[in-house]
Amino acid sequence: MTLKIALQIPKILRNINREKKWLNNFLKNNNVHAIISDNRYGLFHHKITSVFITHQLLIKAPFSFAEKIIQKINYWFINKFSLCWVPDEVGTLNLAGVLSHPSRLPKIKLDYLGGISRLERQAVTENKYDVLIILSGPEPQRTILEKKVLVELTHFKGKAMLVRGLPGNNELVSSQNDLVIKNHLPAKELEKVINESEFIVSRSGYTTVMDICKLQKKSILIPTPGQTEQEYLAIHLQKQGWCLAAYQPKFSLSESLHKAENFKYQLPDLKMETYKEVLTNFINSIRR
């Protein structure tokens, strides 16, 4: 993982230079009062209030010395901005653990936005699905997990939906007996089926984590192999009782659901509205 990051540095630097050039050209023809950059290191200007958004103040690596080096590089870029916004909760009961709450913080002003999710919790009298499986992420890992899941779903005694994670095609792939398979679901439809499902099986990507926690759903999170951030998030959330962690190489849907039924979930009640106050204060500050 550390070598992989090191090999990506030239590409990252090229992207930063491209972002800087684009921004400078844009500013020549536009009157801008503030810049908000979603994890884009090159989108800042020393004469304009610039905000950097990230939940990874600490980027996980296999060795602590590598984490320290990567964090120094990360902060060197972040400290060029005016402010840093972190989409996570304040305090020990949080979503991203040390990723967003490291022992050492950037030098610039930092605000926690709370979790952020476009989904809304809905009152459901009865669950439509016993399990909803949401696949996502890079190949070939997406397909590997899909094959594992499909083998067990053919014998699954319950109602299930599988969303394959193939954007661009919302058509129904299959619907037979108690199994529904779709390539992709738009946000509103996904919101509906998550609310209607007893258990959610998905990757432990940060956006997915925020969605599931906001909707207070019992989840089984499977990190994408080799992605240290997802591996850390799954373990961190399991320790808090917010999810059950599972691992792809030995993953069994039936065994994981059995464990989940006996797992003592302590689901958080996250309103996820802190960001509204932060944004209001920010807008007022740049109007002065």
C-alpha positions, 0 to 999 in steps of 0.5 A: 500500500505504501509503495502504491501511494509512492508510485502515485505521487507523480500523478497526484502532482500533475493533477494538482498542477492541472487544478491550479491552472484551471482555477487561475484561468477561471478566476481571470473571468469570474469574481469569486468570494470563496473556494470550496475544494472537495479533496482537490489539493490544487483548488486554493488561492492565497487571496481568496478564502479556500476550504478543503474538505476531507475525512482523511486527515490520517491516511492509513498505511501498513506501517506507522512510520509510513503513516507519519510521512504521508500525514506530513505530505497531506498536511503540507498541502492542506495547510495551504488552504484557509480552512479545513472541513471534516465530514464527521462527528465531534468526540469519541463516538464518531464515524471515521475514528483516527482517520478524522481525529488524529492526535495531530491536526493541521495548523489551519482552522478546522471544523467538523461538519458532522456526518453528511448523507443525502438519504432520509430515514423513513417510517416502515411498518414492515421490512420488504427485504430480509437482506439488501446487498449493495455491490460497488468498487473496482474490478475484479473485486466487485465481480468476485464478491458478486459471484460469492453472493449469487451462489448463496442467494440461489438457496437463500430462504428469505426475501433479498435484493441484490444491487450489482453496482453497475451504473448506467443501467437501471433495468431489472435484471431478474425477479424470481421467487423472493430474489430481485436483482438490479444493475443500479438504483437511483438515489431515491429508489436506493433510499427506499429499499434501504429503509425497507430492508432488515440487513444491509450488506455492502462495502465499507466506503465512507459515503456508504457508512454515513448513509447506513448510519443515518438510516440506523440500519443493521449492516454487514460491511465487507472492505474491498481487499487491499483498501486500508481505509475500508478495512480500518472503518469496518473494524472501527465501526464494529468496535462501536457496535455500529456494524458487523465486519466481514472479510471477502476471502472467507465471506459467507452470506448465511454465516454473516447473517447468522452472526448479525442476528446475534450481534448486539448492534448499538445503532447511533442516532445521528441527525447529521445537521451540524454542517448547516450551522458551519455553512451558515457561519461561513457564508456570513463570514465571507459577506462581511 
